Amino acid sequence: MNDQQIKVNLTTGTLKLEQLNAIFKTIPQEFDFIDENDIVRWYSNNTNRLFARDTSKLNQHVLDVHPAHSAGRVKKVLAEMHNGERDSIQMTVPAKGKQIHIAFYALHNDSGDYIGCIEVTEDISEFTKSGKIGNLVKLLRNK
């Protein structure tokens, strides 16, 4: 069975595996799934990734994938997610000459058990350059 035939049944619908892969390849946000043991199990692969990933990073501990200078913070956030103190954290950091928004969201199964987290990263530089008025003007020009 090829990717075009495999269907993924989700709570709100069904997608072909080919469609699901196309979604994550197309949207500019980066997604990394870290399981309940803090192992990187999946990442979205699009051409706009700010922080490169390749398959060699799969099945590694998340601290081995992130830069050493952020290890203490990542470890603390994951511990808080494991013990239920925190469901998410969001931050904006300057990196690579851009403003990067990074968010971690705890994931739970229907029984409420922690099953991992998703890290979402995106370049928000365009939205922070011109402020509210500039963004409104930009939005109106694009109509």
Secondary structure, DSSP 8 states (H G I E B T S, - for coil): --TTT-EEEETTEEEEHHHHHHHHHHSSSEEEEEETTSBEEEE---TT-SS---GGGTTSBHHHHS-GGGHHHHHHHHHHHHTTS-SEEEEEEEETTEEEEEEEEEEE-TT--EEEEEEEEEE-HHHHHSHHHHHHHHHHHT-
